[in-house]
Amino acid sequence: MSRCVLSAWVGLLVSVGWLVGAESSKEGPPPQIGTFALKGMAGPGALQDVWGDLLRSEAVRKELKIDAQQLEALTRISQKAGKAARRNFEQLQELRDAPPEERSRKFAEISKLAATQAKQTRKEIEEVLRPEQMKRLKQLAVQLRGAAALEDKEIQEELKLTEQQKNQLSTLRKSVTQQMQEWWRPGNPIKPETRREKFRALLKDSEAKALAVLTDAQKAQFEQMKGPQFDLSHVRPPRGGPPKP
């Protein structure tokens, strides 16, 4: 199994530790939050990938007016999701020396399972939060992800994107992903500070190109979907890891 695949799962393990203080190492995959190029193991359309990161933030919980009972329920959901992710990761580790065909088959199975688990986690969160809290959480998720949210099925349906627009966004993401995989390839001599500079430039460029796919009306609607602006700078992981709560 490639280091890239394992790194993706490390990122997943970190992301599900919303309220229990999980933290990644300094060396690992590039940031997943607010990045157009990267997707979680739940697959395209998983806007809930960032819900956990938002709910870990005390400032966000205050913004949503999360009460003590809800916080307790969300913590249980977080712990449950974390255990499931760790089990999946352990199974992946066992595939290191497996034949290529078996690795591919098993990886597809675990990816499908992860998507199902993410869907269930989303459902459980929606059952805990009140409608107005969910509405605000979704707004903050769009703010945090930026143009990355344009590949979420829910967002695409609301914006009424055409198949051509969806294909353009998918092609752009694949192109950016390939570039970033090269930068984080084991043995690449590029210096960390140079890599970060390239990453920031690529992120800015890809965001602009993704928004350019939209019509003016869709751009205006997408901005409205973000709701009132909220400072989420503390939520964005500085070097691929999540912030502490």
Buried (B, 14 or more C-beta within 10 A) or exposed (E): BEEEBBBBBBBBBBBBBBBEEBEBEEEBBBBBBBBBBBBBBBBBBBBBBBBBBBBBBEEBBEBBEBEEEBBEBBBEBBBBBBEBBBEBBEBBEEBEEBEEEEBEEBBEEBBEBBBEBBBBBBEBBBEBBEEEBBEBBBBBBBBBBBBBBBBBBBBBEEBEBEEEBBEBBEEBBEEBBEBBBEBBEEEEEEEEEEBBEBBEEBBEEBBEBBBEBBEEEBBEBBEEBBBEEBEBEEBBBEEBBBBEB
